[in-house]
Amino acid sequence: MALVDYHSKGKIGYITLNRPEKLNAFSDAVSAELADALHSLNDDNIAEVGILSGNGRAFCSGADVKQRQLRPKEEIEKLGQVAGREGALWAPAIFRASKSKPLIAAVHGYAYGVGLKMALYSDLLVASKGCKFQVTEVPRGINGVPFWTMLCQLGLGAFANDVCITGRTWLAEEAFEIGMVNRLAEPGKHMEEAESLAAAIIENPPLAVRAVVEARRRALEEGEVKSYGIRPRGLHLSEDFRESARAFVEKRKPEFHGR
């Protein structure tokens, strides 16, 4: 069974995370298949808009902690990051897409960590009421700087400071109120709202739409490059990071010592 499904209907391409038993937790394999699905959208000669969603009870609960964050320390040190090489494949498939087709994230349940990143990378964001967001990288002891940068680019500096320093969760209702979310949907209606938004986009000349999308993604990528350039080094090798990952798996409160 595919971990990420792609199919199209009319001028809409549907990309669906398909690991519902794990709340679509993001593994290296999911990343590789998501990259393939994004390439499929780009190469689809009919689809003009993509909708990214999650199967089951959540959009994405974040990284697969066991698979990614509990790798042997030696492997993480060799990789230079928590994600494996396959784990970094999906983002370039958005930034470097030759046709820059607009991507709508339709989220529900949870959009944590990398799930939040997928939502913010998307060009438009539809969220079901009650959906929860979190920069889980902060309580897990790893790099939350890219989230801070993306939220600041949306003009949400004070909010970015709040959620990236406290690591708190926030609801779709709050996200809509501050302008992080473009459309707020009734529970269970996020796909319908996303399709309505896609239909409005399709009414426009596709090349003009793609020009805006491409400009947005270039600015977003520049912010990403800067955020990784100024990030603190070595967090993925810290004792606090390892403790947070173990505590999550063992379902206990972590004990941090700042090292």
C-alpha positions in Angstrom: 0.0 0.0 0.0 1.3 3.4 -1.0 2.2 5.8 1.9 1.3 8.7 -0.3 -1.3 8.5 -3.0 -1.6 10.7 -6.1 -4.6 10.9 -8.4 -6.3 13.6 -10.4 -9.9 14.5 -11.2 -10.5 17.1 -13.8 -8.0 20.0 -13.2 -7.3 19.1 -9.5 -4.5 16.8 -8.5 -5.0 15.1 -5.1 -2.0 14.2 -2.9 -3.0 12.2 0.1 -0.8 11.1 3.0 -1.8 7.5 3.6 -0.5 6.2 6.9 -3.6 6.7 9.0 -2.8 4.0 11.6 0.2 6.3 12.6 -1.7 9.6 12.2 0.4 10.0 9.0 3.6 10.3 11.0 6.4 11.4 8.7 9.1 8.9 7.9 11.9 8.9 5.4 9.8 6.6 3.2 6.8 9.0 3.4 9.2 11.8 2.3 10.4 9.9 -0.7 6.8 9.0 -1.8 5.6 12.6 -1.2 8.4 13.8 -3.5 7.2 11.4 -6.2 3.6 12.6 -5.8 4.6 16.2 -6.1 6.5 15.4 -9.2 3.4 13.6 -10.5 1.4 16.8 -9.9 4.0 18.8 -11.8 4.0 16.4 -14.7 0.3 16.0 -14.9 -0.8 17.6 -18.2 -4.3 18.3 -17.1 -4.2 19.2 -13.4 -3.7 22.9 -12.6 -4.0 22.9 -8.8 -3.0 20.4 -6.2 -4.6 19.6 -2.9 -2.5 18.0 -0.1 -4.4 16.2 2.6 -4.1 13.4 5.1 -6.1 10.1 5.3 -7.7 9.2 8.6 -8.0 11.2 11.8 -5.2 13.7 11.2 -3.3 15.5 8.5 0.2 14.7 10.0 1.2 14.2 13.6 4.8 15.1 12.8 8.0 13.1 12.5 8.0 9.3 13.1 10.0 9.6 16.3 11.1 5.9 16.4 12.3 5.9 12.8 13.9 9.4 12.6 14.7 10.8 16.0 15.8 7.6 17.7 18.4 6.7 15.1 21.8 5.8 16.6 23.6 9.0 17.5 26.5 8.0 15.2 24.1 7.8 12.3 22.6 11.2 13.1 26.0 12.7 13.4 27.0 11.3 10.0 23.8 12.6 8.4 24.2 16.0 9.9 20.5 16.1 10.7 17.7 14.0 12.2 16.1 13.2 8.8 17.8 10.7 6.5 18.8 11.6 2.9 15.3 10.5 1.7 13.8 12.6 4.4 14.9 15.8 2.7 13.6 14.9 -0.8 10.1 16.4 -0.5 10.9 20.1 0.0 12.9 20.6 -3.3 10.0 19.0 -5.1 7.9 22.0 -4.1 10.6 24.7 -4.4 12.0 23.5 -7.7 8.8 22.4 -9.5 9.2 23.6 -13.1 5.5 24.5 -13.5 4.8 26.1 -10.0 1.3 24.8 -9.8 -0.5 26.2 -6.7 -0.7 23.7 -3.8 -3.5 23.9 -1.2 -3.0 22.2 2.1 -6.3 20.9 3.5 -5.6 20.0 7.1 -7.5 18.5 10.0 -6.9 16.8 13.3 -3.2 17.6 13.8 -0.6 19.4 11.8 2.5 19.1 14.1 6.2 19.6 13.3 6.8 18.6 9.7 3.1 18.5 9.2 3.0 22.2 10.0 5.9 22.7 7.7 4.0 21.0 4.8 1.1 23.3 5.5 3.2 26.4 5.6 5.1 25.4 2.4 1.8 25.1 0.6 0.6 28.2 -1.2 -2.8 28.3 0.5 -4.0 26.7 3.7 -7.5 25.4 4.6 -8.0 24.1 8.1 -10.9 22.3 9.7 -12.1 23.8 13.0 -10.4 22.2 15.9 -7.3 21.3 14.0 -4.2 21.7 16.3 -0.9 23.1 15.2 2.5 22.9 17.0 6.2 23.5 16.4 7.1 20.2 18.0 10.8 20.8 17.2 11.1 23.1 20.2 9.9 20.7 22.9 11.8 17.9 21.1 15.0 19.9 21.5 15.8 20.5 17.8 15.7 23.3 15.3 12.5 25.5 15.3 14.1 28.5 13.6 12.6 27.7 10.1 9.1 27.9 11.6 9.9 31.2 13.2 11.2 32.5 9.8 8.1 31.3 7.9 5.7 32.8 10.4 7.5 36.1 10.4 7.3 36.2 6.6 3.5 36.1 7.1 3.8 39.2 9.3 3.2 37.2 12.5 6.4 38.1 14.4 4.9 38.3 17.9 2.9 35.1 17.3 6.1 33.4 15.9 8.0 34.4 19.1 5.2 32.9 21.2 4.7 29.5 19.6 8.4 29.0 18.8 9.6 29.8 22.3 6.8 28.2 24.4 6.2 25.2 22.0 2.5 25.5 22.7 -0.2 24.2 20.5 -2.8 26.4 18.8 -6.1 25.8 17.1 -7.2 26.5 13.5 -9.6 29.1 14.8 -6.7 31.2 16.2 -4.6 30.6 13.1 -7.5 31.9 10.9 -8.0 34.9 13.1 -4.3 36.0 12.8 -4.1 35.2 9.0 -2.1 32.1 9.0 -5.0 30.1 7.6 -6.8 31.2 4.4 -10.0 29.3 4.9 -11.6 27.9 8.0 -13.8 24.8 7.4 -16.5 23.1 9.5 -15.3 19.8 10.9 -15.1 17.2 8.2 -15.5 19.8 5.4 -11.9 20.8 4.8 -11.7 18.9 1.5 -14.9 20.6 0.2 -13.5 24.0 1.2 -10.2 23.2 -0.5 -12.0 22.1 -3.7 -14.0 25.3 -3.7 -10.8 27.3 -3.4 -9.2 25.2 -6.2 -12.2 25.9 -8.4 -11.8 29.7 -8.0 -8.1 29.4 -8.9 -8.9 27.3 -12.0 -11.0 30.2 -13.4 -7.8 32.2 -13.8 -5.2 32.0 -16.6 -2.8 29.3 -15.2 0.4 31.1 -16.3 -0.5 34.2 -14.4 -1.3 32.1 -11.3 2.0 30.3 -11.5 3.9 33.5 -11.7 2.6 34.5 -8.3 3.2 31.0 -6.9 6.8 31.0 -8.2 7.6 34.4 -6.7 6.2 33.3 -3.4 8.2 30.1 -3.3 11.4 31.9 -4.3 10.9 34.2 -1.3 10.0 31.3 1.0 13.1 29.4 -0.1 15.3 32.4 0.5 13.9 32.6 4.0 14.6 28.9 4.5 18.2 29.2 3.4 18.7 32.1 5.8 17.0 30.3 8.7 19.3 27.2 8.2 22.3 29.5 8.0 21.6 31.2 11.3 20.3 28.1 13.2 22.2 26.9 16.3 24.4 23.9 15.3 24.5 20.6 17.1 21.0 20.5 18.6 20.4 17.1 17.0 23.4 15.8 18.9 22.4 17.2 22.3 21.5 15.1 25.4 18.2 17.0 25.7 17.2 16.0 22.2 17.8 12.3 22.9 16.0 12.6 26.2 13.0 14.2 24.6 12.7 11.5 21.9 13.1 8.7 24.5 10.5 10.3 26.8 8.0 10.6 24.0 8.3 6.9 23.1 8.2 5.9 26.8 5.2 8.2 27.4 6.8 10.0 30.4 7.8 13.6 31.2 11.3 14.4 30.0 14.1 15.7 32.2 16.3 18.4 30.6 19.7 19.5 31.7 20.7 22.0 29.0 23.4 19.9 27.4 
